[in-house]
Amino acid sequence: TLTTAIRTAAMSALAARVLAHPDSARMALIGNGAQSEFQALAMRDLAGIRTLRLYDTDARATAKLMRNLEGHGLELIACANTAEAVRGADIVTTVTADKALATIVTPEMLEPGMHLNAVGGDCPGKTELDRRILEQTYQGNTRVFAEYLPQTRIEGEVQQMDADFPVTELWQVLAGHSQGRQSAQQVTIFDSVGFALEDYSALRFLHALISQQRLGRRDLDLVPVLDDPKD
């Protein structure tokens, strides 16, 4: 659980570094469960975020997030709804848990130059972005990026679109083979679902750290029993 949380947030920050405006400082964080804290800290350390505008349908989740992030160098603003949270944000991260074809963010909420970090839509039948946002790609107003496209077309936001819908794999931008953001006004979307190579890389990294520090070993439940799954 911890490894997944870390590598998911690390990939979000990596994508933001190459797709969002380099001076991005304000992020809307929609969905304030356990993963949201990792997203907040990764974006603070790796993407320059200093202000978080927060919203969750469960106000207790937002309160928990604000308690846990207190003293971590971030301005925290609780918002009444998604539209309020998104207003004025440089980056919008959606990490909701409802397993449905939801429309958390709609075209009316977008502002020129935003970067959308769509993390919560991670299985068939679960999305967070209004299909009309993706359709703006055909006019060049938006540009969509993914980790491993064959998987993303099944599990990600682009499961809503036809098989020929244009998507760029993020590695192509990192390797200099493809352009990321094409203009200051363009809206970029990282359609994040995660894939096995990220898990493998994260496990190798953690194994190397444990070996270097000689921390020893102990058994852990593969699926832990949590008192509060949202914390």
PyMOL commands that set and color helices and strands:
alter all, ss='L'
color gray80, all
select helices_A, chain A and resi 2-19+34-47+59-69+82-86+107-109+131-139+149-155+157-160+170-174+196-213
alter helices_A, ss='H'
color red, helices_A
select strands_A, chain A and resi 26-30+51-55+75-78+91-94+101-105+115-118+127-129+142-146+168-169+187-191
alter strands_A, ss='S'
color yellow, strands_A
deselect
rebuild
show_as cartoon
